[in-house]
């Protein structure tokens, strides 16, 4: 953002920045919250406005009008139920509906920008960036528009990066390359070292791992896996727990189920043969990662990046049910330019032995030691 002139008034100094998020999954709000936290920690003289695209476009949400379900919750229902096969086709259909309602979107957003008068808009969401930018240009000509990609790579066309005058913040070389391929000027492409995470994931925690595990009803010396499928959880968590819930598996699990009450109930009703700690939505993910030896989940950019920062080996889901825009993340060495270990599982495989492909890796005496010795530069 351009610096204000010397002698500017306090009102001029306090630039207004709008951060756009969506509650489809938990990653977009988490990234917006992380960015807001860093801005406040650095005492930037900016007035921040956190805006939900669902709230902004709610007056024209025809999905909610006919079904009673807000458009952002369709994605959440898919995640909770595991209805993610065919996501590539659903994205194409979604883009068609978004294009058909583009004029209505601009018609709602333009008067909002005219009233709120932002000095810069930062979008942390896909799909709606053309409408957000067009409405901003009409009401606030010259105000910069920034797309902050919260995925490791774009899923073109018309997912994250649009052909328009904007800045794009990319967390990987792949995303930056995609922006260049669309003809964006080099000085409008800002590449960072990875995904934006909350500062608390970088803060060292002084935790007595053994004592804290005992407090949770876990064994102090047993290999501990953290199972996390984002803020909405997933039915996959139950299948993972069932697969490992047998005497002799030599592991215990921390299962963070997000807002998925059905999964929480199923896990708590399970006849547990291994120690498990089951919790719903929590803001203490860094703490639970500190107690864990490895991570199991979907290849979402946020959770995987958090696990990397906490130096946890990662086991990610690879199957036909993997979301289309997250499939690039499966080749994690390539995607993140990081030589760390990962494996993939497919719980719906017709071959009974395949869900156990990663079990040999879990028998290592110290998974954390393996990670530190063999996988980190």
N, C-alpha and C positions, 0 to 999 in steps of 0.2 A: 504494500500500500504506500502511495507517495507520502512523504513527510510533510507536515503542515509548515507554513512559513514562520520565520522568527517573528515573535511579537503577536502571534495569533491568540485570540481570546480562548478562555476555557471551553466555551461552547464549540469553537472550531476544533480544538484539540481533541475533544471527546468524539471520535468517529464512531458511527453506528454500524455494527457488523451483524448481519443476519446469518444464522446457522440453520440450514434446513436438514431435517432428519425424518425418518419414517420408522414406525414400530412394526415393520415386517421383519421378523427375526429381531435379534437384540443388537446386532453389530453397528447399525447406523446411529442409533441413539448413543451407544457406548462410545463411538468415535467422536460424536459431537460433544458429549460430556467430557471426554478426555481433552479435546481441543480447548474447551471452555476452561477447564481446570488449569491447563498450562498457561493460557492467556492471563488468568487471574494470578497465578503464581509469579509470573514475570511482570505483573503490575503494568500491563499495557493500558494506555489511556483510551480504551475502547468501550463502548456500550454494547454489550452482547444481547442478542435476541434469539432465543432458541425457538424454532418454529417447526411444527409438525405439518408435513404436506397433507396428511389426512385432515387435519383441522382446517387448513387453508382451502382445500378442494371439497370439503364435506357438502357444501350446498349443491354440487353437481355430481355427487357420488350416486350414480344410478344403481350400482350393485347393492348399496345399503338401502336404497329406496325400495327395491323389489324383493330383497331377501332379508333385510334387517341386519346384515353383516357388513361392517365397513370394509372397503376394498383392501386395506392393509392386513386385515385378519384372515383373508383367504390363504395367503402364504403361511400364516402361523398355523392354521388348521392343517394344512398339508404337512408341515413339519411335525406337528404333534402326532398325527395319525400315521406318518410314514408314507403318505400318498405322493411320492416324489418321482415315481417312474413317469417318463414322458414329459419331463419338465421342459425340454427344448421346444416341444410343440406348444406347450402352455405359454412359454415366453413369447413365441411368435404370435399367438392369439392375443396375448396381453398388449403387445406392441400395436396390433391392429386397432384394438379398442382405444388405446391412448391416442393414436393418430386421429381417429374419428372424433375424439372429444378435444382435440388440440385447441380449436378456436374458443371453446367454452372455458378451458383452463386459463388461457390468456385473458379472457374476459373477467375472470374472477381474480386473477393475480395482479393485473395492472392497477386497479384501484387500491388494492392493498399496499403495493409498493408506493403508490402516490401518497398514501396517507402516512405510512410508517417512515418513508424517506431514508432508506438504508444507504450508507456510503459504500458498502460492499456486501455482496451476497455470496456465501459459501455453501454449495450444495454437497451434502454427503449422501446423496441418494441417486440411484439410476432412474432411467425411463422418462423423467419429467424435466430434464435440463433444457430442452429446446423451448418449452413453454415458459419456464422460469426466466430464461435469458431474454426471450422476446418481450415478455411483460415488463421486465426491468428496463430494457432499452426504450420502451414507449414512455414509461413514467419517470425514469431517472437516467437520461442519456449520459453516457460517459462513466457511470458507476461500474466498477469492475465486477465481473462474474467469475467465480472460481468453482471448478468441479474437483472435489477431493475424493479420489477413488478409494473406497474401502475394501475392494477386492484386490487380489494380487495381480489380476489381469482383467482387461475389458472382455466383454462377450458380445462382439459386434454382430449386426449393426444396431445402432440406436439404443444401446444399453447404457453405457456411461458417457462415452465421448461423442459429441456432436460436432459437425462442421460449422463452427461459429466462433466469433471473436471472444475468447475466454482464456483463462489460465487453467491448467490441469495439473494437479498434484498427484504424482504416481509413486507407488510404493515398490516398484520393481522395474528393472530394465525392460521387461516384456511390455508393461503398460506404457512406458515412455516410448518404446518403439512403435506401438500401435498408434499413439498420438502423432508421431512423426509421419507414419504412413497415411494418415488422414490429411496431411498437409499443414499441420500446425507449426507455427514458428518456434524455433528452438528456445527463444527467450520466454515463451509462454508455457513451456513444459518444465515443471519443477519436480525433479526426482529426489525422493527421500530414501533412507536406508531400509525402509520396511513399512509395515502397517502402523497407523497411529494407535497407541495404547495409553491407557491411563497411567499417570506417573507412579502410582502405587505398585505397579508391576516391576518397576526398576528400583524401588526402595528396598534395602536389605531388611529382612525380618529376623529378629532375635527370637527364635522359636526353639523350644526343647521338643524336638520331633517325637521322641519316645514318650514323654509325658503327655503331650497333646494327643497322640494316638490313643493312649490308654484312656484319657478323659472321654474320648469319643466311642469307647467300647471296642477299639481295635487292638491288635497285638503290637507291641513296640518294635518287634524285630522282623516282621513279615513284609515281604515285597508288596507295595501298596500302589494300586492303580486308581487314577482319577478318571471317571467316566463322565463326559460332559458333551452334550449336544446342543449347546446354545441356550438362550433364554427361554425357549419354548419346549426344551426337552424332546424326546422322541421315544416311540415304542421300541426302537432298536435297543434302548438301554435295558429293557426287560430281557430281551433275547441274549444280550451280552452277559447279564448277571446269571441267567439260567445256564449258559454255556460254561461259566467258570465256577458255578455253585456246586462243587463236588469235593469230597474229601481227597486230599492229595494234590489239589491244584496249586498249593503253596503260594497263593496270593490272597489279598484282601482288597476290598473296593470302597472308594468314596464315590458315591453317585449323586451328582448335583443335577436335579431334574427340572430346574427352572419353574415355569408356571404350569407344568403338566401334572395336574392333580391325579389324573388317572394312572399315570406311570408311578407316581409316589405311592398310591394305594396298592398297586400290584406288587411293587417291590417290598413294601412293608408286610404284605400278606404272605410273602414267600417263605417256605421252610428253608431257612438259611443254614447252610453247612459251612460257610466261610464267614469271617467277620465282614460286616458291611455297615457303612454310615450313609444314611439316606437323608437328603435335604432338598428342599424346594429352591425357589429363587433366592439368591444370596449375593451380596456385594463383597463377600469375603473369599472370592476365588483365589487371590494371591496367597492367602493363608493355607487354603486346602492344597494348592499346588506345592507349597513349601513342605507339606506333610507327605507328598506323594513321590513315587519313584518313576512312574511313567504315565502317559496320557492316552486315553482311548476316546475317539469321537469322530465326527464328520470332518471333512477337510475344509472347514470354514476358516477364512483368513484370520479372523480375530482370535479365536480360541487357540488355533495352532501357533500363532505368533506369540501369544501369552505363554504358552507352554515352552516355546523356544527360549524366551527371555528368562524363564524360570529353570532352564537347562533340563527339561524333561524330554526323554525319548518319546516319540509320537507314533501311535498306531492309528491309522485313519481308515475310514470306510471306503471301499472301492466296490461298486456294484452298479447295476442298472438303475438303482434308486438314488445314486449320487446326483445332486442337483447339477444341471448342465453348466451353469456359470461357475461351479466349483471344481469341475473335472480337471481343469488346467493345474489345480493345486495338488493333484495326486502325484505328479512328478515333482516332488517337493524340492529335491536337490536342484533341479533346473529352475523351478519357479522362484526360489528364494536365494539362489546362489550360495547355498550353505551346505556344507558336507556333514549333515547330521542323519541319523538313522531313522528310518520309518518302515513300516510294514502295512499291508492292507488286508482287510478281511471281507468276506462275503457270506453273511449269515444265511442268505436264502439259496445258497448253492445246493444243487441236488446231490452233491457228493458229501456224505456225512463227515468225512475227515477234514474237509477244507476249512471249517470254522476254527480249526486248531492249528492253522499254519503258523501262527505267531507264538504258540505255546512254548516252543523250544527257546525262544528269545526271553521268555519270562522266567526261565529257570536259571538265568545267569545269577551268580552270587551277588552282584551289585549292579543293577541296571544303571544307576547314576554313575557309577565308576566306569562302566562300559561307554556310556555317552561321553563322559569327559575325556576318556583316554582315546577313543577311536573315532569320534565324530565331530569334535569341535576343533577349529583351527587354533 
